[in-house]
């Protein structure tokens, strides 16, 4: 499936999320789907053993695993997520992510 670069062309149609982003060896790839004042929706593809170091953001965020598996640590508490599972990362709580296997996730961040 060819990647569609314009989020507006995805409106009002059925789309397979997994097909909208590709893995890259040794890298984390992201694609912003929605970027509004109220929040963002971003797709990510993590190669195995890649991750995001511990950080905080001032907004609540929901992580939904599209495929694969990830270890997420939220305020020191480990959470393993696999395909079809989600968790909430509360605002101002330190969190980090590591790819147990290659995985794709949808990150929804709510700013208001």
ROSE-4610 file (N, C-alpha, C; in Angstrom, 1 decimal, always signed):
// ROSE-4610
residu = [X/X/X/X/X/X/X/X/X/X/X/X/X/X/X/X/X/X/X/X/X/X/X/X/X/X/X/X/X/X/X/X/X/X/X/X/X/X/X/X/X/X/X/X/X/X/X/X/X/X/X/X/X/X/X/X/X/X/X/X/X/X/X/X/X/X/X/X/X/X/X/X/X/X/X/X/X/X/X/X/X/X/X/X/X/X/X/X/X/X/X/X/X/X/X/X/X/X/X/X/X/X/X/X/X/X/X/X/X/X/X/X/X/X/X/X/X/X/X/X/X/X/X/X/X/X/X/X/X/X/X/X/X/X/X/X/X/X/X/X/X/X/X/X/X/X/X/X/X/X/X/X/X/X/X/X/X/X/X/X/X/X/X/X/X/X/X/X/X/X/X/X/X/X/X/X/X/X/X/X/X/X/X/X/X/X/X/X/X/X/X/X/X/X/X/X/X/X/X/X/X/X/X/X/X/X/X/X/X/X/X/X/X/X/X/X/X/X/X/X/X/X/X/X/X/X/X/X/X/X/X/X/X/X/X/X/X/X/X/X/X/X/X/X/X/X/X/X/X/X/X/X/X/X/X/X/X/X/X/X/X/X/X/X/X/X/X/X/X/X/X/X/X/X/X/X/X/X/X/X/X/X/X/X/X/X/X/X/X/X/X/X/X/X/X/X/X/X/X/X/X/X/X/X/X/X/X/X/X/X/X/X/X/X/X/X/X/X/X/X/X/X/X/X/X/X/X/X/X/X/X/X/X/X/X/X]
num = [1/1/1/2/2/2/3/3/3/4/4/4/5/5/5/6/6/6/7/7/7/8/8/8/9/9/9/10/10/10/11/11/11/12/12/12/13/13/13/14/14/14/15/15/15/16/16/16/17/17/17/18/18/18/19/19/19/20/20/20/21/21/21/22/22/22/23/23/23/24/24/24/25/25/25/26/26/26/27/27/27/28/28/28/29/29/29/30/30/30/31/31/31/32/32/32/33/33/33/34/34/34/35/35/35/36/36/36/37/37/37/38/38/38/39/39/39/40/40/40/41/41/41/42/42/42/43/43/43/44/44/44/45/45/45/46/46/46/47/47/47/48/48/48/49/49/49/50/50/50/51/51/51/52/52/52/53/53/53/54/54/54/55/55/55/56/56/56/57/57/57/58/58/58/59/59/59/60/60/60/61/61/61/62/62/62/63/63/63/64/64/64/65/65/65/66/66/66/67/67/67/68/68/68/69/69/69/70/70/70/71/71/71/72/72/72/73/73/73/74/74/74/75/75/75/76/76/76/77/77/77/78/78/78/79/79/79/80/80/80/81/81/81/82/82/82/83/83/83/84/84/84/85/85/85/86/86/86/87/87/87/88/88/88/89/89/89/90/90/90/91/91/91/92/92/92/93/93/93/94/94/94/95/95/95/96/96/96/97/97/97/98/98/98/99/99/99/100/100/100/101/101/101/102/102/102/103/103/103/104/104/104/105/105/105/106/106/106/107/107/107/108/108/108/109/109/109/110/110/110/111/111/111/112/112/112]
x = [+0.8/+0.0/+0.9/+0.6/+1.4/+1.0/+2.0/+1.7/+1.1/+0.0/-0.7/-0.2/+0.5/+1.2/+0.2/-1.0/-1.9/-3.0/-3.0/-4.0/-5.4/-5.6/-7.0/-7.6/-6.7/-7.2/-7.7/-7.4/-7.8/-9.2/-9.7/-11.0/-12.2/-13.1/-14.3/-14.1/-13.1/-12.9/-12.3/-12.4/-11.8/-10.3/-9.5/-8.0/-7.4/-6.5/-5.7/-4.5/-4.5/-3.5/-2.1/-2.0/-0.6/+0.0/-0.8/-0.3/+0.1/-0.1/+0.2/+1.6/+2.3/+3.7/+4.5/+5.8/+6.7/+7.8/+8.3/+9.5/+10.7/+11.7/+13.0/+14.1/+15.0/+16.0/+16.7/+16.8/+17.5/+16.9/+15.6/+15.1/+13.6/+13.2/+11.8/+11.3/+10.2/+9.5/+8.2/+7.9/+6.6/+5.9/+4.6/+3.8/+2.6/+2.5/+1.4/+0.2/-0.9/-2.2/-3.1/-3.1/-3.9/-3.1/-3.1/-2.3/-3.2/-3.9/-4.8/-4.4/-5.0/-4.7/-5.1/-6.2/-6.7/-5.8/-5.0/-4.2/-3.7/-3.0/-2.4/-2.7/-2.7/-2.7/-1.5/-0.6/+0.6/+0.8/+1.1/+1.5/+3.0/+3.5/+4.9/+5.2/+6.4/+6.9/+8.3/+8.5/+9.7/+10.4/+11.6/+12.4/+12.7/+12.9/+13.2/+14.4/+14.3/+15.2/+15.3/+14.6/+14.5/+13.5/+13.6/+12.7/+12.8/+12.1/+12.1/+12.6/+13.6/+14.1/+13.1/+13.3/+12.3/+12.2/+10.9/+10.6/+9.2/+8.8/+7.5/+6.9/+5.6/+4.9/+3.7/+3.3/+2.2/+0.8/+0.7/-0.6/-0.8/-2.1/-2.4/-2.2/-1.8/-1.6/-2.0/-2.7/-3.1/-2.2/-1.7/-0.9/-1.7/-1.9/-2.6/-1.6/-1.4/-0.4/-1.2/-0.7/-1.3/-0.8/+0.5/+1.2/+2.5/+2.9/+4.1/+3.9/+5.0/+5.0/+6.0/+5.6/+6.4/+6.4/+7.5/+7.6/+7.5/+6.6/+6.4/+6.6/+7.4/+7.5/+6.9/+6.0/+5.3/+5.5/+6.2/+6.5/+7.1/+8.0/+8.8/+8.0/+6.8/+6.0/+6.0/+6.5/+6.6/+5.2/+4.9/+3.7/+4.1/+3.8/+4.0/+2.7/+2.8/+1.6/+1.9/+0.8/+0.9/-0.3/-0.2/-1.2/-2.6/-3.3/-4.7/-4.8/-3.7/-3.8/-3.4/-3.9/-3.6/-3.3/-2.8/-2.6/-2.7/-2.9/-2.9/-1.6/-0.9/+0.3/-0.2/-0.3/-0.9/+0.1/-0.5/+0.3/+1.3/+2.5/+3.5/+4.1/+3.8/+4.4/+5.5/+6.7/+7.8/+7.5/+7.8/+7.5/+8.6/+8.8/+9.7/+9.2/+9.6/+9.1/+10.3/+10.2/+11.2/+10.5/+11.0/+10.4/+10.9/+10.0/+10.3/+10.5/+9.6/+9.7/+9.5/+9.6/+9.1/+7.7/+7.3/+5.9/+5.5/+4.2/+3.6/+2.5/+2.5/+1.5/+0.9/-0.3/-1.0/-1.0/-0.4/-0.3/-1.3/-2.3/-3.2/-2.9/-2.6/-2.2/-3.3/-3.9/-4.9/-4.4/-4.4/-3.8/-4.7/-6.0/-6.9/-7.7]
y = [-1.2/+0.0/+1.2/+2.2/+3.4/+4.3/+4.9/+5.8/+7.1/+7.5/+8.7/+9.8/+10.8/+11.8/+12.9/+13.1/+14.1/+13.6/+14.0/+13.4/+13.8/+14.9/+15.3/+14.3/+13.6/+12.6/+11.3/+11.2/+10.0/+10.2/+11.4/+11.7/+11.0/+10.6/+10.0/+8.7/+7.9/+6.6/+5.7/+4.4/+3.3/+3.2/+3.2/+3.1/+2.2/+1.3/+0.4/+1.2/+1.4/+2.2/+1.6/+0.3/-0.3/+0.0/+0.1/+0.4/+1.8/+2.7/+4.2/+4.5/+3.6/+3.9/+2.6/+2.8/+1.6/+1.7/+0.5/+0.3/+0.8/+1.2/+1.6/+0.9/+0.2/-0.5/+0.5/+0.1/+0.9/+2.3/+2.5/+3.8/+3.8/+5.0/+5.3/+6.2/+5.8/+6.6/+7.1/+8.4/+8.9/+9.6/+9.7/+10.4/+11.0/+12.3/+13.1/+12.9/+12.5/+12.3/+13.5/+14.0/+15.2/+16.0/+17.3/+18.3/+19.5/+19.5/+20.6/+21.2/+22.4/+23.1/+22.2/+21.4/+20.5/+19.3/+18.9/+17.7/+17.2/+16.0/+15.4/+13.9/+13.4/+11.9/+11.6/+10.7/+10.4/+8.9/+8.4/+7.0/+6.9/+5.8/+5.5/+4.1/+3.9/+2.6/+2.5/+1.6/+1.4/+0.1/+0.2/-1.1/-1.7/-3.0/-3.7/-3.1/-3.0/-2.4/-0.9/-0.2/+1.2/+1.7/+3.0/+3.5/+5.0/+5.5/+6.9/+6.9/+7.7/+7.8/+8.5/+8.4/+8.9/+10.4/+10.8/+12.3/+12.5/+13.8/+14.1/+15.1/+15.1/+16.1/+16.6/+17.8/+18.4/+18.0/+16.9/+16.5/+15.0/+14.6/+13.1/+12.6/+11.3/+10.7/+9.2/+8.8/+7.4/+6.7/+5.5/+4.7/+3.5/+3.2/+2.0/+1.2/+0.0/-0.8/-1.5/-1.1/-1.6/-3.0/-3.2/-4.5/-4.6/-5.8/-6.0/-5.8/-5.5/-5.4/-4.3/-3.6/-2.6/-2.6/-2.3/-2.1/-0.6/-0.2/+1.3/+1.4/+2.3/+2.6/+4.0/+4.0/+5.2/+5.4/+6.5/+6.8/+5.6/+4.9/+3.7/+2.4/+2.4/+1.2/+0.6/-0.6/-1.2/-1.7/-1.5/-2.0/-2.6/-3.9/-4.5/-4.4/-3.8/-3.7/-4.5/-5.3/-6.0/-5.6/-6.1/-5.8/-5.7/-4.6/-4.4/-3.9/-3.6/-3.1/-1.6/-1.0/+0.5/+0.8/+2.0/+2.5/+4.0/+4.6/+6.1/+6.5/+7.5/+8.1/+9.4/+9.5/+10.8/+12.0/+13.1/+14.4/+14.5/+15.0/+15.3/+14.1/+12.9/+11.6/+11.2/+10.9/+10.5/+9.1/+9.0/+7.7/+7.5/+6.2/+5.8/+4.6/+4.4/+3.3/+2.5/+1.2/+0.4/-0.7/-0.9/-2.0/-3.4/-4.2/-5.6/-6.3/-6.1/-6.5/-5.2/-5.3/-4.1/-3.9/-2.6/-2.4/-1.1/-1.0/+0.3/+0.7/+2.0/+2.5/+3.8/+4.0/+5.2/+6.0/+7.2/+8.1/+9.2/+9.3/+10.4/+11.3/+12.5/+13.4/+14.5/+14.7/+15.7/+16.9/+18.0/+19.2/+20.0/+19.8/+20.7/+19.9]
z = [+0.0/+0.0/+0.0/-0.9/-0.9/+0.2/+0.8/+2.0/+1.5/+2.1/+1.8/+2.7/+2.2/+3.0/+3.5/+2.9/+3.3/+4.2/+5.5/+6.4/+6.0/+5.3/+4.8/+3.9/+3.1/+2.1/+2.8/+4.1/+4.9/+5.5/+5.4/+6.0/+5.4/+6.1/+5.7/+4.9/+5.2/+4.5/+5.5/+5.2/+6.0/+5.6/+6.7/+6.4/+7.4/+6.9/+7.8/+8.4/+9.7/+10.3/+10.1/+10.2/+10.1/+8.7/+7.7/+6.3/+6.1/+7.0/+6.9/+7.3/+7.9/+8.3/+8.2/+7.9/+7.6/+8.6/+8.9/+9.8/+9.1/+9.8/+9.3/+10.2/+9.7/+10.5/+11.4/+12.7/+13.7/+14.0/+13.7/+13.9/+14.5/+14.8/+15.2/+14.2/+13.6/+12.5/+13.0/+12.7/+13.2/+12.0/+12.1/+11.1/+11.8/+11.8/+12.4/+11.6/+12.2/+11.5/+11.7/+13.0/+13.3/+14.2/+13.9/+14.8/+15.0/+16.1/+16.4/+17.8/+18.0/+19.3/+20.5/+20.3/+21.4/+21.6/+20.6/+20.7/+19.4/+19.5/+18.3/+18.3/+17.1/+16.9/+16.0/+16.5/+15.8/+15.7/+14.5/+14.3/+14.5/+15.1/+15.3/+14.9/+14.3/+14.1/+14.7/+15.6/+16.3/+15.9/+15.5/+15.2/+16.6/+16.6/+17.8/+18.5/+19.9/+20.8/+20.7/+19.8/+19.8/+20.8/+21.2/+22.2/+22.3/+23.3/+23.7/+25.2/+25.4/+26.8/+27.7/+29.0/+30.0/+29.8/+29.8/+29.6/+30.2/+30.3/+30.8/+29.8/+29.7/+28.9/+29.8/+29.5/+30.4/+29.9/+29.2/+28.7/+28.9/+29.1/+29.1/+27.7/+27.6/+26.3/+26.4/+25.3/+25.2/+24.2/+24.5/+23.6/+23.3/+22.0/+21.5/+20.6/+20.9/+20.1/+18.9/+17.7/+16.5/+16.2/+16.4/+16.2/+16.9/+17.3/+18.1/+19.6/+20.3/+21.7/+22.2/+23.3/+23.8/+25.3/+25.9/+27.4/+27.6/+28.4/+28.8/+30.3/+30.7/+32.1/+32.4/+33.4/+33.8/+35.2/+35.6/+37.0/+37.7/+37.0/+37.5/+37.5/+37.0/+37.0/+35.5/+35.4/+34.0/+33.6/+32.3/+31.7/+30.3/+30.1/+28.8/+28.0/+26.8/+25.9/+24.7/+24.2/+23.0/+22.1/+20.9/+19.9/+20.4/+20.2/+20.6/+22.0/+22.7/+24.1/+24.1/+25.2/+25.3/+26.8/+27.0/+28.3/+28.3/+29.4/+29.5/+30.2/+29.7/+30.3/+30.8/+32.2/+32.7/+32.5/+32.4/+32.3/+33.5/+33.1/+34.1/+34.8/+34.3/+34.9/+34.0/+34.5/+33.6/+33.0/+31.7/+31.0/+30.0/+29.6/+28.6/+27.9/+26.6/+25.8/+25.2/+25.2/+24.5/+23.7/+22.5/+21.6/+22.0/+22.5/+22.8/+21.4/+20.5/+19.1/+18.3/+17.0/+16.2/+16.6/+16.8/+17.0/+16.4/+16.2/+15.7/+16.8/+17.0/+18.0/+17.5/+18.0/+17.8/+19.1/+19.1/+20.3/+20.1/+21.1/+21.1/+22.3/+22.1/+23.1/+23.2/+24.4/+24.7/+25.4/+24.8/+25.3/+26.2/+26.1/+26.9/+27.9]
